[in-house]
Amino acid sequence: MSHDVGTAHGHGEEGHAHWDWSVWPFVASFGILALSLAFSLHYVYHSSFAAVITLGIGLILVIAGVAGWTSEAMGQGEGMSYGAMGWFILAEAMIFLSLFAMYWFSRLEAGSWPPANTPHISKILPLVMTVILVSSSFTIHHAEALLHGGNLAGFRTWLLVTVVLGAAFLGMSMYEWNHLMHGGFNIGTNIYATSFYSITGLHASHVIVGLSIFLAGLPSAMKGTASLGFWRTAGLYWHFVDIIWFFVVSQIYFW
């Protein structure tokens, strides 16, 4: 009995030391710094080529940081905890709330809305994106249920479907941005443009994080060593991304 207790205590200390020295938050932090520099290079220094290169480096570092840190979390007994994810989601919701508050204030104070120089933004594409993202919440929930029932093959199938749906949503968001920017509607056009790109961009970054978590857990899913606790936590984050999108699409596109 004493041997078991000592072993468990030793594992706990080893896992704790492991987290103290993780390199992945360091990698992700440099990625976030690179993303900030990319915006400065484009909008302040008007160096689009350097901005694109820096943006690419930043995205790679952020995705690598999220995926690496998530991979370390699996099986360590720390990180990716269901309860901790709930607190993290609350903090993220406050960030979205601050941007929505800025948008609501601008919207209610404006004499007319949308402001001048705002092009017509199709409402069909965001509706299609909504259907896709809502569907992905159902598919990841179904995948979790299959994993709980021991159906690993079914779990892997529906997990891959979720990843494809999430990637499709992200691709549509990028297509919309590209179309609007080529039409002269960029983040500095007016206050609506600033709000539009800030809020949809923040949401897209959360989609990227969610997909990174899924991809980080994919190897264990393929090997048949998937942890139900990990995937419940990953699914909780994805549902949060889905719920936030309802606020984004209703306020930014339809109000």
Secondary structure by P-SEA (a helix, b strand, c coil): caaaaaaaaaaaaaaaaaaaccaaaaaaaaaaaaaaaaaaaacccccaaaaaaaaaaaaaaaaaaaaaaaaaaccccccccaaaaaaaaaaaaaaaaaaaaaaaaaaaacccccccccccccaaaaaaaaaaaaaaaaaaaaaaaaaaacaaaaaaaaaaaaaaaaaaaaaaaaaaaaaaaaacccccccaaaaaaaaaaaaaaaaaaaaaaaaaaaaaaaaaccccaaaaaaaaaaaaaaaaaaaaaaaccccc
